Amino acid sequence: MEKLDVTVLYVEDEESARAALSTPLARRVSTLLLAKDGREGLELFRRHGPEMVITDIRMPVMNGLAMAREIKALRDATQIIITTAHSDTSYFEEAIESGIDRYVLKPVDLDKLFRAMERCMGTILLERERQRHQEEREKLIAELQDALSKVKLLSGFIPICASCKKIRDDQGFWNQLEKYIQDHSEAEFSHSICPDCAKKLYPELF
């Protein structure tokens, strides 16, 4: 079978069950993380952020459903599969409320577990695609905002009088160049006299 490109966290307190399932799981997924109880599983989730979690329900320190609620609060899109015995059916309602996505009865049948994982993988791929579109959208918006901030507000042909240098606006009125630019751009002005004008206006100083 093709290996699933996903990181999976497997949480099981019984060492023999964990050892028996970890080998076929490691062959089936790109990365496998192992934990012996819910608290350790939650720490591994916070550290590595796996997209899929397989967990037992009854465990010491923190049970699987308590861990699942914490994980869903951190990342609701995480796919969680519980492995449960027939005697744990009383937990099903709580499992639904905890956001559990799939369940597999113990003793675990590998074919059924792998089918559940494949269905979860389909949801994961959809979430990855949604996230990719969201990131592309945010990147595009940022690029557009950056481009707009650099676009000059004045563009096209601007009618200007060759004599008085006034500019005709869209309504046909003639305005001083300074006023027109202030109304149509974010430019600010500081005033001084160029050397040629200074000689004409103040010949006695030159």
N, C-alpha and C positions, 0 to 999 in steps of 0.2 A: 504494500500500500504506500501511496505517496505520503511523505512526511509533511505534517502540517506546519506551516511557517508561523508558529505562535509560541509564546512563553506560557507554560502551565504551572500553576502552584498546586501540588497535591498534599493534602493535610490528612493524616491518619495516625491515631495514637497507638494502634496495635502494630508492633514492630514487624511481625511476620506478614501481616496483610500489606503493610507499606513496602516491604522488601519484594513481595510477590508481584505487586502491581507496578512498582517503579521501573522495573526493567522493560516491560512492554511499552509503558508510557514514554520512556526515554527514547525508544526506537521510533515512536510515532510522532513526536513533536521536536521542534528545533531546540527548545530549552526547557528543562524540567527543574522545578524547585521543590524541595521536600521539607515538610514541617511535621512535628509530632503532636502539636495541639493548636488551638485557635489563636492563642496569644503569639506564639512563634510564627504562625501563618500570617497573622496581621502585620507583624514586623517585616516579614519578607515581602508582603504586598506593598507596604509603604516604601520599601527600599528599591524594589524592582518593577512594580506596577504591571504584573502579568495581566493579560487580557482574558485569561480563563482560569477558573479555580475549580478543583475537584476536592470535595471534603466529606469526611464522615460527620455524623451529627453528634453522637455521644462521645465527648472527649473531656479529659480533666482540664483544669485551669480556665479554659474558655471553650464552650461547645461550638459546633460548626455553624449553627444558626446565628448565634451572637456574633461570631466572626463575620458571617455573611452580611449582617446588617451594617456592621462597621465598614466593610468593603464597599457595599452599595452606596453608603453615605459619602465615601471618598471618591468613587467613580461608578456611577450608576450603570454605565455601559458594560461593565465587567460581566462576563458570562460565568455563572456558578452552577455546577452540577453537584448534587449531594448523592452519596452512597448510603443507602439506608436498609435496615433489616425490616422484615414484616412487622415486628413488634414496635417499630418506630412510627407506625401510621398515625398515631396521635399527634405527631409533629407536623403533619402535612399542612394543616391550616396555618400554623406558624411559619412554615417554610414558604408558603405562598405570600404571606404578609411580609416576609423578609426579602422577597424579590428573587427567590430561587428560579432558575431558568429551566433546569432539567433534573431528573432524578433517576438513579439506577439502583435496583434492589440488590442486596447482598444475599448470597455470595455473588460477587461481581462477574457478570458474563462479559468478556472482552469485546465481543462483537457488538453487544448492546451499548457498552460504554463508548466504543469508537463511533457508533452511529450518532450517539448523543453529542459527542465532541464535534463531529462533522456538521451537525445542525447548528451548534453554537458557533462554529467557524464561519458558517454562512452569515450569521448576524454580525460577527466581528468584521468580516470583509465589508459589509454594508456600512458599518460604523467608521471603518478606516476611510472609505470613499467619501462619506459625509464630512469627516474631519478634513480630508484633503481639499474638498470643495470650499469648506469654511476658511481654511488657511489661504487658499488661492484668492478667495473673495476679499479677505482682510488685506492681503498683500496688494491686490489691485486697487482697493480703496485708498490705501496708504500712498501708492504710487500716483494715483490721480490727484490726491490732495497735495502731494509734493509738487506735481507738475503745475497744478492750478496756482499754487503759491508763487511759482516762478514765471507764469505767463504775464506778459506785459498787458496792462489794461488798455492801452492805446494801440490801435491797429488800423490797417487800411489807409485810404487816402484822406488827408486832412486838408480842407481848403484854407489857405492862408493868404492874406493880402500882401502883395509884394511891396507895398508902400508902408502901411502902418503896422504890418505884422499881426493884425488881428485874425482870429480864427472863427470860421462860421460853424455854429453848432448844428445839431440835427433839426432844430426848429427854424433855422435860417437866420438866427441872430448872430451878430458879430461880437466876439468877446476878446478881451485881452488874453494873450497867450498864457499868462500865469494863471488866470482864473479858469481857463479851459482845462489846463493840465491838472489843476487841483480838483476840479469836478469829475474828471475822468480817470484819475490814477491815485496812487497812494504817495506820490512824490511831495516833498516839502521843499520850500524855497528859503535861501538865505540871500541877502541882497548886498551887492557891492558894485563898483564901477570898473569896467575894463579900461586898460591903458588908452585905447583910441578915443573912447568917449571922455575920459578924464582930460585929455589934451584939448578937445573941442570945448568942453564945459569950463575948464579952468586953465586957459592958456597962460595966465599970469604965473602959474605955478610951474609951467614947463618951458 
